[in-house]
Amino acid sequence: MKETLSSEQLEPLIFTIRGRRVILDADLARIYGVSTRVFNQAFRRNEQRFPRDFAFQITAAELDNLRSQFVISSSQPLDSSRHNWSQIATSSHGGRRYLPWAFTEHGALMAANILRTERAVQMSVFVVRAFIRVREQVAANTAVVARLSDIERRLLRHDQELLDLYLKLQALLEPPADPPKRAIGFHPEDQ
């Protein structure tokens, strides 16, 4: 991973699982400059520091769901420049032997503290900023969706009012019907 990372570059690594925004263990390991094995060993040694709202192991169904979102099978080679899917990449031993761990914003920060490397401490700032940017984007999107919903509701009401007005005006705009023409000649019923 590049030395100069920005939170924008880390945002694609953040997923929503179980209603929480998380980053997976292999991605955190790569960001923090350690192997996934070393990262997970440090995590297991300090697991008591990670309550379930900091880190949790994802299920096989959740992993399949993540894979299917990108239509990538675990047997296909991955282009890490297009997909940040290091957590699914196969190892020389045929792939992961366990289900990945998902770390929330607080869990990612705690992981940097247990690794005790300078790179992990430096990169944790970028990880936290990425989580903050994602949170801000979700809040902004929620506001935009609410505003669009309000506009749509108003437009539907205006459409109905315009249709009613059009129907009323249409009757006024039509030329009056011609009065019945009187037939030429003498008509005994006129008397």
C-alpha positions in Angstrom: 0.0 0.0 0.0 1.2 3.5 -0.8 2.8 5.5 1.9 0.6 8.5 1.2 -3.0 7.3 1.6 -6.0 9.4 1.9 -9.4 8.6 3.5 -10.9 8.6 0.0 -8.7 5.7 -1.0 -9.8 3.7 2.1 -13.5 4.3 1.7 -14.1 1.4 -0.8 -12.8 -1.0 1.9 -15.6 -0.1 4.3 -18.7 -2.3 4.1 -22.0 -2.4 5.9 -22.5 -5.7 7.6 -25.3 -6.2 10.3 -26.1 -2.6 10.0 -22.6 -1.4 11.0 -19.9 0.0 8.8 -16.8 -2.2 9.1 -13.5 -3.0 7.5 -12.3 -6.6 7.2 -9.2 -8.0 8.9 -7.1 -8.6 5.8 -7.6 -5.0 4.6 -6.7 -3.6 8.0 -3.6 -5.8 8.1 -2.5 -4.5 4.6 -3.2 -0.9 5.6 -1.3 -1.3 8.9 1.7 -2.9 7.1 1.5 -6.4 8.6 0.5 -9.8 7.2 -3.1 -11.0 7.9 -1.6 -13.8 10.0 0.3 -11.5 12.2 -2.7 -9.1 12.5 -5.0 -11.9 13.5 -2.5 -13.4 16.0 -2.3 -10.0 17.7 -6.1 -9.7 17.7 -6.5 -13.2 19.3 -4.0 -12.4 22.0 -6.0 -9.2 22.8 -9.5 -10.3 22.0 -10.8 -9.1 25.4 -10.2 -5.5 24.2 -12.6 -6.1 21.4 -16.3 -6.2 22.5 -18.8 -7.3 19.8 -19.5 -3.7 18.9 -15.7 -3.3 18.0 -15.2 -6.6 16.1 -17.1 -9.7 15.1 -16.5 -12.7 12.8 -18.7 -12.6 9.8 -20.7 -15.6 8.8 -20.3 -17.7 5.6 -23.6 -16.2 4.3 -22.3 -12.7 4.9 -19.0 -13.5 3.1 -20.9 -15.0 0.1 -23.1 -11.8 0.1 -20.0 -9.6 -0.1 -18.5 -11.8 -2.8 -21.7 -11.7 -4.8 -21.9 -7.9 -4.7 -18.8 -7.8 -6.8 -19.5 -11.0 -8.8 -16.1 -12.4 -8.0 -15.6 -16.0 -7.3 -12.9 -17.0 -4.8 -11.1 -19.0 -7.6 -10.8 -16.0 -9.9 -7.6 -13.9 -9.8 -8.3 -10.6 -8.3 -7.2 -7.2 -9.7 -6.5 -5.4 -6.5 -6.5 -2.0 -8.3 -10.1 -2.5 -9.3 -11.4 -4.4 -6.3 -10.1 -4.0 -2.8 -10.8 -7.6 -2.0 -7.7 -8.8 -0.3 -9.9 -10.6 2.2 -11.1 -13.0 -0.5 -7.8 -13.5 -2.4 -6.6 -17.0 -2.3 -3.4 -17.8 -0.5 -0.7 -20.3 -1.6 -2.6 -22.8 0.6 -5.8 -22.5 -1.3 -7.6 -19.6 0.4 -8.6 -18.6 3.9 -9.0 -21.3 6.5 -11.4 -19.2 8.6 -14.1 -16.6 8.2 -12.8 -13.0 8.3 -13.3 -10.6 11.2 -15.0 -7.3 10.7 -13.8 -4.3 12.6 -15.9 -1.2 13.3 -14.3 2.2 13.5 -13.4 1.7 17.2 -12.2 -1.8 16.5 -9.9 -0.6 13.8 -8.4 2.0 16.1 -8.0 -0.5 18.9 -6.3 -2.9 16.4 -3.7 -0.2 15.6 -3.0 0.1 19.3 -2.4 -3.6 19.8 -0.1 -3.8 16.8 2.2 -1.1 18.3 3.9 -0.3 15.0 4.5 3.2 13.9 2.8 2.6 10.6 -0.3 1.2 12.3 -0.6 4.3 14.5 -0.1 6.6 11.5 -2.5 4.8 9.3 -5.2 4.5 12.0 -5.8 8.3 11.5 -6.6 7.7 7.8 -8.9 4.7 8.7 -10.8 6.8 11.2 -11.1 9.7 8.7 -12.4 7.2 6.1 -15.1 6.0 8.5 -16.0 9.7 9.3 -16.3 10.5 5.5 -18.6 7.5 4.9 -20.7 8.5 7.9 -21.0 12.1 6.5 -21.9 10.8 3.0 -24.6 8.6 4.4 -26.0 11.5 6.4 -25.9 13.8 3.3 -27.5 11.1 1.2 -30.3 10.7 3.7 -30.9 14.4 3.6 -31.0 14.4 -0.2 -33.4 11.4 -0.3 -35.7 13.1 2.2 -35.7 16.3 0.1 -36.3 14.5 -3.1 -39.2 12.6 -1.5 -40.7 16.0 -0.4 -40.3 17.4 -3.9 -41.9 14.3 -5.4 -44.9 14.5 -3.0 -45.3 18.2 -3.9 -45.1 17.5 -7.6 -47.7 14.7 -7.4 -50.1 17.1 -5.6 -49.4 19.8 -8.2 -49.9 17.4 -11.0 -53.4 16.5 -9.6 -54.3 20.1 -9.1 -53.2 21.0 -12.7 -55.2 18.1 -14.1 -58.3 19.3 -12.3 -57.7 22.8 -13.6 -57.2 21.6 -17.1 -60.4 19.6 -17.1 -62.3 22.7 -15.9 -60.7 24.9 -18.5 -61.2 22.5 -21.3 -64.9 22.8 -20.9 -64.6 26.6 -21.2 -62.3 26.4 -24.2 -64.5 24.2 -26.3 -66.7 26.3 -28.7 -70.3 26.3 -27.8 -72.5 23.8 -29.6 -74.4 25.2 -32.5 -78.1 25.8 -31.8 -80.4 23.6 -33.7 -81.1 25.0 -37.1 -84.6 25.7 -38.0 -85.7 23.9 -41.0 -86.7 26.1 -44.0 -90.4 26.1 -44.8 -93.8 25.9 -43.2 -94.1 23.6 -40.2 -97.6 23.0 -38.8 -96.2 22.3 -35.3 -95.1 25.9 -35.0 -98.8 27.0 -34.6 
